[in-house]
Amino acid sequence: MSEMLERVALALLEADIGPGGWPETWVNREIWYRRARAAIAAMREPTLAMLLATEDCPGIGDERGGVRAEWEAMIDEALK
Protein backbone atom coordinates (compact mmCIF):
# COMPACT_ATOMS: atom_id res chain seq x y z
CA MET A 1 0.00 0.00 0.00
CA SER A 2 1.31 3.42 -0.89
CA GLU A 3 2.06 6.14 1.61
CA MET A 4 -0.35 8.46 -0.22
CA LEU A 5 -3.18 5.94 -0.03
CA GLU A 6 -2.60 5.68 3.72
CA ARG A 7 -2.58 9.48 4.07
CA VAL A 8 -5.82 9.93 2.13
CA ALA A 9 -7.56 7.10 4.01
CA LEU A 10 -6.58 8.64 7.34
CA ALA A 11 -7.68 12.11 6.20
CA LEU A 12 -11.08 10.74 5.18
CA LEU A 13 -11.43 8.92 8.49
CA GLU A 14 -10.51 12.03 10.46
CA ALA A 15 -12.92 14.14 8.38
CA ASP A 16 -15.72 11.82 9.47
CA ILE A 17 -14.86 10.98 13.07
CA GLY A 18 -12.36 13.67 14.07
CA PRO A 19 -8.61 13.73 14.59
CA GLY A 20 -6.72 11.14 16.51
CA GLY A 21 -5.42 8.63 14.04
CA TRP A 22 -6.50 5.05 13.58
CA PRO A 23 -8.35 3.72 16.62
CA GLU A 24 -6.42 0.76 17.99
CA THR A 25 -9.51 -1.42 18.13
CA TRP A 26 -10.89 -0.38 14.76
CA VAL A 27 -10.62 -3.22 12.27
CA ASN A 28 -12.47 -1.95 9.19
CA ARG A 29 -9.61 0.06 7.71
CA GLU A 30 -10.29 -1.52 4.31
CA ILE A 31 -13.46 0.59 4.03
CA TRP A 32 -11.36 3.74 4.28
CA TYR A 33 -8.73 2.36 1.90
CA ARG A 34 -11.45 1.68 -0.70
CA ARG A 35 -12.77 5.22 -0.27
CA ALA A 36 -9.25 6.63 -0.56
CA ARG A 37 -8.59 4.61 -3.73
CA ALA A 38 -11.83 5.93 -5.25
CA ALA A 39 -10.94 9.52 -4.36
CA ILE A 40 -7.42 9.25 -5.76
CA ALA A 41 -8.62 7.43 -8.90
CA ALA A 42 -11.11 10.24 -9.57
CA MET A 43 -8.13 12.59 -9.80
CA ARG A 44 -6.20 10.44 -12.30
CA GLU A 45 -7.13 12.50 -15.35
CA PRO A 46 -6.13 16.14 -14.82
CA THR A 47 -8.64 18.81 -15.72
CA LEU A 48 -7.91 21.46 -18.32
CA ALA A 49 -7.59 24.00 -15.50
CA MET A 50 -4.95 21.83 -13.82
CA LEU A 51 -2.98 21.55 -17.05
CA LEU A 52 -3.23 25.28 -17.70
CA ALA A 53 -1.99 25.97 -14.16
CA THR A 54 1.38 24.55 -15.22
CA GLU A 55 1.94 27.27 -17.82
CA ASP A 56 4.05 29.40 -15.47
CA CYS A 57 6.00 26.50 -13.97
CA PRO A 58 9.69 26.55 -14.89
CA GLY A 59 10.84 23.68 -17.06
CA ILE A 60 7.39 22.59 -18.21
CA GLY A 61 6.88 24.77 -21.25
CA ASP A 62 4.21 23.63 -23.68
CA GLU A 63 4.60 19.91 -23.10
CA ARG A 64 1.06 19.32 -21.87
CA GLY A 65 1.22 15.66 -22.90
CA GLY A 66 4.29 15.20 -20.70
CA VAL A 67 2.61 16.89 -17.76
CA ARG A 68 -0.46 14.69 -18.18
CA ALA A 69 1.65 11.51 -18.36
CA GLU A 70 3.67 12.50 -15.31
CA TRP A 71 0.51 13.32 -13.34
CA GLU A 72 -1.09 10.00 -14.29
CA ALA A 73 2.07 8.12 -13.31
CA MET A 74 2.07 9.82 -9.90
CA ILE A 75 -1.59 8.96 -9.36
CA ASP A 76 -0.96 5.36 -10.46
CA GLU A 77 1.84 5.14 -7.89
CA ALA A 78 -0.46 6.50 -5.18
CA LEU A 79 -3.04 3.84 -6.03
CA LYS A 80 -0.61 0.94 -5.43
Phi, psi and omega per residue, in radians:
M1 nan 2.435 -3.093
S2 -1.386 2.731 3.082
E3 -1.076 -0.681 -3.133
M4 -1.155 -0.698 3.105
L5 -1.060 -0.751 3.104
E6 -1.080 -0.771 3.131
R7 -1.054 -0.817 -3.103
V8 -1.164 -0.734 3.112
A9 -1.036 -0.781 3.132
L10 -1.154 -0.686 3.109
A11 -1.109 -0.708 3.099
L12 -1.138 -0.751 3.094
L13 -1.035 -0.846 -3.106
E14 -1.175 -0.522 3.078
A15 -1.156 -0.542 -3.131
D16 -1.536 -0.713 -3.026
I17 -2.023 -0.043 3.134
G18 1.743 2.919 -3.096
P19 -1.215 2.826 3.071
G20 2.411 -0.007 3.095
G21 1.387 -3.016 -3.132
W22 -1.260 2.176 3.037
P23 -1.079 2.391 -3.086
E24 -1.044 -0.597 -3.074
T25 -1.628 -0.012 -3.077
W26 -1.428 2.151 -3.025
V27 -1.932 -0.083 -3.082
N28 -1.693 0.781 3.122
R29 -1.074 -0.514 -3.092
E30 -1.039 -0.539 3.077
I31 -1.037 -0.799 -3.110
W32 -1.253 -0.588 3.073
Y33 -1.146 -0.709 3.098
R34 -1.095 -0.744 3.112
R35 -1.117 -0.721 3.133
A36 -1.120 -0.766 3.107
R37 -1.032 -0.746 -3.140
A38 -1.113 -0.733 -3.135
A39 -1.147 -0.767 3.140
I40 -1.182 -0.737 -3.137
A41 -1.081 -0.596 3.121
A42 -1.128 -0.370 -3.138
M43 -1.636 0.034 -3.009
R44 -1.069 -0.715 3.128
E45 -1.664 2.002 -3.119
P46 -1.155 2.583 3.076
T47 -1.380 2.891 3.084
L48 -1.037 -0.708 3.130
A49 -1.064 -0.676 3.107
M50 -1.130 -0.757 3.132
L51 -1.136 -0.727 3.135
L52 -1.170 -0.470 3.128
A53 -1.154 -0.272 3.140
T54 -1.505 -0.068 -3.081
E55 -0.969 -0.661 -3.084
D56 -1.651 0.124 -3.136
C57 -1.434 2.262 3.138
P58 -1.098 2.414 3.054
G59 1.508 -0.082 -3.116
I60 -1.667 -0.733 3.117
G61 1.049 -2.442 -3.088
D62 -1.769 0.352 -3.088
E63 -1.512 1.142 -3.109
R64 -1.055 -0.648 3.108
G65 -1.071 -0.682 3.111
G66 -1.164 -0.715 3.116
V67 -1.091 -0.788 3.140
R68 -1.055 -0.825 -3.121
A69 -1.095 -0.723 3.120
E70 -1.125 -0.769 3.121
W71 -1.045 -0.834 -3.117
E72 -1.098 -0.656 3.093
A73 -1.127 -0.683 3.118
M74 -1.166 -0.730 3.115
I75 -1.136 -0.743 3.099
D76 -1.012 -0.725 3.113
E77 -1.109 -0.723 3.129
A78 -1.114 -0.512 -3.108
L79 -1.401 -0.136 -3.131
K80 -1.190 nan nan
